[in-house]
Amino acid sequence: MGNPSERADAASAETAVVDVLVVENDEAVRQSEADVLRQASYSVVEAEDSLSALACLTDIEFGAVVLDLYLPGLGGLWLLDELDDPPPVVLVTARELDYEVMRRRDKFLVYLKKPVPPSALLSAVARAATLSRGT
């Protein structure tokens, strides 16, 4: 199962697996977050920028999105603004939240400050997955 659509189809066949989109431009951070989630049995798709993430979100129904706020080019705020009904979003940033971010508070579930401890990431994604499933 190589492409994201095949992984999403397989994940939807098993209700215990929730697809997570990890959007992070720093490859080491993205890989670390994805590895933590995969070790917890989540099916993960990775994107390095907002445009790639938007394409994934158009093609695949995700249970949660882990989104770096400050991406080069079109950042995380742009992506949040593009999504009318996003899956639960876990916002990740190294910076403090400002007014522009807080104006969009209804578009994200929780905010985590980098570096994110694995336990905090897993807790936030589990909460997002629960909301996504409606349980």
SVG drawing of the C-alpha trace seen along z (x, -y; Angstrom):
<svg xmlns="http://www.w3.org/2000/svg" viewBox="-20 -40 36 43">
<polyline fill="none" stroke="black" stroke-width="0.4" points="0.0,0.0 2.1,-2.9 -0.1,-5.8 -2.1,-7.8 -5.4,-6.9 -4.7,-3.1 -3.6,-3.7 -6.7,-5.7 -8.9,-2.9 -7.2,-0.4 -7.5,-2.6 -11.2,-3.1 -11.7,0.7 -10.3,0.9 -12.2,-1.4 -9.3,-1.3 -7.0,-3.1 -7.4,-6.8 -5.5,-8.6 -3.5,-11.5 -2.0,-14.1 1.3,-15.6 2.1,-18.9 5.6,-20.1 8.4,-21.6 11.3,-20.4 11.9,-16.8 13.4,-15.6 10.5,-17.0 7.9,-15.6 9.5,-12.2 9.7,-12.2 6.1,-13.1 5.0,-10.6 7.1,-7.8 5.6,-8.5 2.1,-8.2 2.9,-5.1 4.2,-3.4 0.9,-4.1 -0.8,-2.3 -2.0,-5.4 -1.9,-5.5 0.1,-8.6 0.4,-10.7 3.1,-13.4 3.1,-16.8 5.9,-19.3 3.8,-22.4 0.3,-23.8 -0.3,-23.2 0.6,-19.5 -1.5,-19.3 -4.5,-20.8 -4.1,-18.3 -4.1,-15.5 -7.1,-16.9 -9.0,-17.1 -8.3,-13.4 -8.4,-11.7 -10.7,-12.0 -8.5,-12.4 -9.4,-11.9 -6.9,-14.5 -4.3,-16.9 -1.1,-17.8 -0.3,-21.2 2.9,-23.3 1.7,-26.9 4.7,-28.6 5.4,-26.9 7.4,-28.6 5.3,-30.2 1.6,-29.7 1.6,-29.0 -0.7,-27.0 -3.1,-30.0 -3.6,-30.0 -4.4,-26.3 -6.9,-26.8 -8.6,-29.5 -8.9,-27.3 -10.8,-24.6 -14.5,-25.1 -15.0,-22.0 -11.5,-20.7 -10.9,-17.5 -9.8,-18.2 -6.5,-20.1 -3.6,-19.9 -1.7,-23.1 2.0,-22.9 4.3,-25.9 7.6,-27.1 6.1,-30.6 3.6,-32.1 0.0,-32.3 -0.9,-35.8 -4.2,-37.5 -4.2,-36.2 -4.0,-32.7 -6.5,-33.1 -9.0,-34.6 -9.2,-31.2 -9.6,-29.3 -12.7,-27.6 -10.6,-25.9 -8.2,-24.0 -8.7,-21.7 -5.5,-22.3 -2.2,-24.1 1.1,-22.4 4.4,-24.3 7.5,-22.8 9.4,-20.8 6.3,-18.5 6.8,-15.6 5.6,-12.4 3.0,-11.8 1.5,-15.3 1.3,-14.6 -0.4,-11.2 -2.8,-12.6 -3.8,-15.5 -4.2,-13.1 -6.2,-10.6 -8.6,-13.5 -8.8,-14.6 -9.5,-11.1 -12.3,-10.7 -13.9,-13.9 -13.6,-12.9 -15.3,-9.6 -18.0,-11.4 -17.6,-9.3"/>
</svg>
